[in-house]
Structure formats: structure tokens, C-alpha cells
Amino acid sequence: MTTTVRTQVAIVGAGPAGLMLAHLLGRAGVESIVIDDRTRDEIEQTIRAGILEQGTVEALLASGVDTRAHEVGARHDGIELRFEGAGHRIDFADLVGRGVWLYPQHEVLQDLLGTLLPAGQDIRFTTKAERVEDVDSTQPKVIAVDADGGTLEITADFVVGADGSHSVTRKAMSGSHNGLYREYPFAWFGILCEAPPSAPELIYSNSPNGFALISQRSDTVQRMYFQCEPTVDPNAYSEAELWEILQSRVPGTTLKEGRIFQRDVLQFRSFVARDLRRGRVALVGDAAHTVPPTGAKGMNLAIADVLLLDRALQAFFHDNDTRLLDAYEQTALHRIWKAQNFSWWMTSMTHQMPEASGFDRMRQLGELRSVTDSRAGRMYLAEAYTGWPVDLHI
Ligand code: PHB
């Protein structure tokens, strides 16, 4: 059975990028259909990034998303960079007058779905996009399979791929060799545990044994990561071993331990798609780029793409003006490559490369000192971490 529907904008993927775009377009009277192969519960429970730039929270609020970032989230005005057994605070408030919010991605997704579904937004869960067709026409199509195995064909004036790093939309636009990337010789082992916070702010720690990040979720649940081999089995370690590794990665501080109730391994990759737009098809979020998690940029970049594309699509649908659409790729790439650089830099400065020589190790400590000893150094980190301004005229 094939069902055919038509809409102005077909959005593939109900992650933060796809849902935020549907929300912004809906407010401006542009109709869209969002599809995702996951159930609503799966979407709302996916454990992902935890940090929102201040500008991202402001964009959610300004656009009328019913966000609980201010109630459930926590504002952080700094982070600690730790190396050689000592902590060095990067004071965002003092350096750049801005901050970030610790507010996990699944909470943002709950906010977006809680705003969109009551407003009648067409979101089709358990509907898997198989391919995008007629990319070079004025009526591109998304072909999908629904939960019952039926075919759904969505004909649209515009298709947006918000379908993550394995994007089928990107494949239709650019084929398989579709971007610039770099791999890293390590991954992150992540845990969630039942414990109070070990420190008031996040700790990014460079230790001779490898990197660790001591992040948080709430007063009673903490998120922590340590650098590991990309092939490690999440069940390879006992809880006692995990605590021993984590403690050894933050010399000079003592972590508060508690029951570990989730563990996962995050692969590291940097990627930027070759084409962000082709005719009436465009990419946003992880479909367009992947960053390693060290700079906490992933979800923020996705929202920044969406703010640009929303404005371009409004000009297109309301005024038949394609200038912003024509500029989308260039404008988005400007920010994306700055974020790529920052994420790569934070990673390279804090992780141990397997092949590092004695020289490399000493140079890395010199680099960390250049950042923490100097107001200009700290200020660059603070500016990039809290986020370059997003235009909020939405
Ligand atoms: C997290 O809490 O999941 C988190 C925080 C900061 C990062 C990456 C991940 O840089």
C-alpha cells in the first residue's frame, strides 16, 4: 500500500534540528511534515549532549518553545581545565559576560515535542526514510516505510535532511563520497551514576593516563567520560575498575562515587558534508556535520543551522526570494568550520594521542598553560565555548 501526501517542507528526522525547524516554520505559517524511524519514547530518551549555549536557550525561549531549561537546567558560568594535578577555572561570566546551560538534549526534545504535538504539528514516528528522489526538480520526494510496512511518499516544495550522521538525504544529494572528515584514534567511555556532583562546575582533565570529563545531570545523577580505545566493550570493566580509571584521570581531586547505571562508548569523528544544499534540498545538524563532543557544540550547531535555514525558507515561501537560500551553505559553513576548529582544538589539547612523543606531551602542557596563564587565552576558550552570537530576530 502506498500513501501519498504533499506538504511545503518535508523534514527527515525528529531530533533537535528537525523539530526546531518544524516549530519555527509553523509559527511563520509554513506547513511541514516530520518523519523519524524512532518511537516518541525512543526520541525522548536518547542520551546525548548536555550543554546548551546561552544563545541556543535564548533562541528556544524567543521562539516560544515551552522550555524548562531555566527550571530543570542549571546555568554554568565557567569550567575547570585540569592538568598536572591542578585545576584552572575559565570564568565565562568575567571573561565574556555569557554562560552555558547544562540541559540535556532529551529534555530539549521533550520540550519541542510538548510544544509541537498539542499545536497539531504532523510528526510521523516509526516511519523510516528510505530515499529522497527528484532532488533536482521543484517537487522533491521523500519515500518512507511506515510502522505497518506501507510506503509513504511525501511530495514537497522543499526537503530538509535532519536525519543524523547516516543521512539518506545527504546520500541523495552528494552520493557516498560526500564530505571532509577526520578520524581520531580514541573514543569516550561514558557513564551515568547515582551520586552528588563532585565539583560545582564541569572538569575537563588532561592526565598522563588520558582525558576525563566530569559532567553532571542533576543533584543526584552525574555524567562522566574517560578517553578509551574505540573498540572497547562497555561491559569489559567492573564498577570498581571504572571508578579506579576515573579517579586516576583527575589527579588532585576526589570524585564522589555511586552506583553506575548506564555505560556507553561514543565514537569520535569530525565531518563536514560537501553540499549543504542542492536545489530544493538542504541539510541541517548532524547530517551536515559531526563534531567530537569535547567542545559541546553538536546540538548548538544544529540549532544555529536551523535558525538560518528557517529564515531562508520563510523568504522563499512568503516572498519567492531565494537569496538567503543561495547564501545558506556559505553562511552556515562560516560557523561550522569555527566550531570544527574549536572542537578539534579542545580535543587535541586535552587527550593523549597514542603515538605522542615526550616532546608532544611537553608541548601540550605548554599549550594548556598558554591558555590558562593568559586572559586572552582564557577569553578565546570562553568565547568559543559559550558560543558565537546567533541572530535572534526570529
Ligand atoms: C555531557 O554532559 O554530556 C557533556 C558535557 C560537555 C561536553 C560533552 C558532553 O563537552
Residues whose N, C-alpha, C, O or C-beta is under 5 A from the ligand:
A	BS01	PHB	R48 A49 G50 I51 S215 Q216 R223 P293 T294 G295 A296
